């Protein structure tokens, strides 16, 4: 039970860091930079590598969850970073979902569901 609680806590901390790390700005220069970032994210999704990268991050997270379950503190920290990377990449993919092929959209949905199920072991 403690191991599952640790895994859920690490995942929650990772998500909270991602959610709270953004800053709000009213500067027009920042809006231009944000627009360029969105364009870059859309272009990176078009490459087709993003779904593969998302899948590899999920596999890495599964490996780290096993290590965290065994009590590895370094793996817990790394799992938090992988969780942040997954959340960022998932957001980029969702923002460019219309540009993905039907197969890529389906693969992303399957991977997201797999990760959600693994992140919430109580279900």
C-alpha positions in Angstrom: 0.0 0.0 0.0 2.8 2.4 0.9 4.5 1.7 -2.5 1.3 2.6 -4.4 0.9 5.7 -2.3 4.5 6.7 -3.1 4.0 6.2 -6.8 0.8 8.2 -6.8 2.5 10.9 -4.7 5.5 11.2 -7.1 3.2 11.4 -10.1 1.0 14.1 -8.4 4.1 16.1 -7.5 5.3 15.9 -11.1 2.0 17.1 -12.4 1.8 19.9 -9.9 5.2 21.1 -10.9 4.2 21.1 -14.5 0.9 22.9 -13.7 2.5 25.6 -11.5 5.6 26.2 -13.6 4.0 28.5 -16.2 4.1 32.2 -15.8 1.6 34.8 -16.9 2.8 37.8 -18.8 1.2 40.7 -20.6 4.3 41.7 -22.5 3.7 41.6 -26.3 7.2 40.2 -26.8 6.3 37.2 -24.6 3.2 36.6 -26.7 5.3 36.5 -29.9 7.7 34.0 -28.2 4.7 31.8 -27.1 3.3 31.9 -30.6 6.7 30.7 -32.0 6.7 27.9 -29.4 3.2 26.8 -30.4 4.3 26.8 -34.1 7.4 24.8 -33.2 5.3 22.3 -31.2 3.0 21.8 -34.1 5.9 21.3 -36.5 7.5 18.8 -34.2 4.2 16.8 -34.0 4.1 16.7 -37.8 7.4 14.8 -37.8 5.7 11.7 -36.5 8.5 11.1 -34.0 6.4 12.6 -31.2 4.2 9.6 -30.7 7.2 7.3 -30.6 8.9 9.6 -28.1 5.7 9.7 -26.0 5.6 5.9 -26.0 9.3 5.6 -25.0 8.7 8.0 -22.1 5.8 5.9 -20.9 7.9 2.8 -21.1 10.7 4.5 -19.1 8.1 5.6 -16.5 6.9 2.0 -16.1 10.5 0.9 -15.5 11.0 3.7 -13.0 7.8 2.9 -11.2 9.1 -0.6 -10.5 12.3 0.9 -9.1 10.4 3.3 -7.0 8.3 0.4 -5.7 11.5 -1.2 -4.6 12.5 1.9 -2.7 14.9 3.6 -5.1 14.9 7.3 -4.2 16.8 8.4 -7.3 14.2 6.6 -9.5 11.5 8.6 -7.7 13.1 11.8 -8.6 13.7 10.7 -12.2 10.1 9.5 -12.4 8.9 13.0 -11.4 11.0 14.5 -14.3 9.6 11.9 -16.7 6.1 12.7 -15.5 6.7 16.3 -16.3 8.1 15.5 -19.8 5.1 13.3 -20.4 2.7 16.0 -19.4 4.4 18.6 -21.6 4.6 16.3 -24.6 0.9 15.2 -24.1 -0.1 18.9 -24.2 1.9 19.5 -27.4 0.3 16.5 -29.0 -3.2 17.6 -27.9 -2.6 21.1 -29.3 -1.7 19.6 -32.7 -4.1 16.7 -32.6 -5.9 17.9 -35.8 -2.6 17.6 -37.7 -2.0 14.0 -36.8 -3.1 11.1 -38.9 -5.9 8.9 -37.7 -3.4 6.1 -36.7 -1.3 8.6 -34.7 -4.4 9.9 -32.9 -5.5 6.4 -32.1 -2.0 5.5 -30.9 -1.8 8.6 -28.7 -5.3 7.9 -27.2 -4.2 4.3 -26.4 -0.9 5.4 -24.8 -2.6 8.1 -22.8 -5.2 5.6 -21.5 -2.4 3.1 -20.7 -0.5 5.7 -18.7 -3.6 6.9 -16.9 -4.4 3.4 -15.8 -0.9 2.7 -14.6 -0.8 6.0 -12.8 -3.9 5.2 -10.8 -3.4 1.7 -9.6 -6.5 1.8 -7.3 -8.9 1.3 -10.2 
